[in-house]
Amino acid sequence: MKARSLHEPPRPSGSRDPGPFRMLDYDLELQHHNLALRRACAIRASDQVLDIGCGTGQTTREAAQLATAGSVLGIDRSNEMIERAKQLSDEAGLHNVEYVCADAERYEPPRERFDVAISRFGTMFFADPVAAFSNLRSALRADGRLVMMVWQQRDRNEWATSIERALMPDGAGTTGSIAVPPAFSFGDPDAARRILDATGFATATFDEVHAPVFYGRDVEAAFDFVSGFSTVNEKLARLDANERARAVERLRDLLAEHRRADGVWFDSRAWIVSTRRK
Ligand SMILES: C[S@@+](CC[C@H](N)C(=O)[O-])C[C@H]1O[C@@H](n2cnc3c(N)ncnc32)[C@H](O)[C@@H]1O
């Protein structure tokens, strides 16, 4: 996987990590979101499920546990994510899961095979969303469902705006000039509906999930987690040594402000986008 952006998941990074298992931190980060998505996906025992941008596969495994008479195919362009997903599925004793390492913009899954395509924050990073969603649509059976979780717009996500603000160069003022990162590319329902409409999906519903993200049990753990975001590193790398030290201090202060008895949490807003193949 490419370097992580806010908010691609934490990625393995050599000596600091025992393996790609900061992804387990990512599962913890999204604990509230995951419950909401699981309810919305409403996987049935007989379902054939496609999980797009499955990462290390928490949603893939959960779908497989529900689709007891069906099966699940997880796809992700990151080989290291797929390898870990396979390992975790094996450890869970699942026999109805397969994984493919592929780019959803180019990979054409088996046509008209799937009852439902799901994704937890795996569909916002497409450079060519029309190609990717056309492939997904072809993979769905007539009337097959698409249920995906995406971030709402950046300014509705405290985790993004406040961390970026902490890392701005001294005196840079507001965050208004920051280009919209791909993580928020599905945040505007009108723009998202245009893509879905162009690729053969019915008018989508957008249900809000307003829930906090978890960054760690204390400030140190949260600092370690957030330090794994590539955008944090990129922003810090652009600062001179003095500015960088102040930015790190601001970041630590911010994390401390967000410390609650049960850990460090930031507000967030996501959409669950639900539609069907036309
Ligand atoms: C934010 S992560 C979410 C991972 C997983 N769905 C989860 O919730 O743990 C986004 C994932 O999408 C994958 N991804 C991004 N663009 C992709 C593409 N064009 N084709 C396949 N996977 C893609 C990334 O490799 C990454 O694993």
The ligand as a Gaussian input file, in Angstrom:
#p B3LYP/6-31G(d) Opt

LIG

0 1
 C       -8.755000       3.102000       4.718000
 S       -8.238000       1.546000       4.171000
 C       -9.586000       0.547000       4.647000
 C       -9.234000      -0.899000       4.732000
 C      -10.383000      -1.800000       5.209000
 N      -11.583000      -1.641000       4.420000
 C      -10.680000      -1.550000       6.652000
 O      -11.660000      -0.893000       6.972000
 O       -9.884000      -1.997000       7.483000
 C       -8.369000       1.683000       2.440000
 C       -7.952000       0.430000       1.725000
 O       -8.320000       0.587000       0.364000
 C       -7.304000       0.016000      -0.425000
 N       -7.381000       0.621000      -1.752000
 C       -7.249000       1.913000      -2.074000
 N       -7.384000       2.088000      -3.401000
 C       -7.634000       0.865000      -3.920000
 C       -7.854000       0.392000      -5.252000
 N       -7.835000       1.223000      -6.289000
 N       -8.073000      -0.930000      -5.421000
 C       -8.066000      -1.784000      -4.361000
 N       -7.848000      -1.383000      -3.093000
 C       -7.643000      -0.071000      -2.869000
 C       -6.023000       0.357000       0.314000
 O       -4.959000      -0.499000      -0.043000
 C       -6.464000       0.183000       1.769000
 O       -6.207000      -1.112000       2.256000

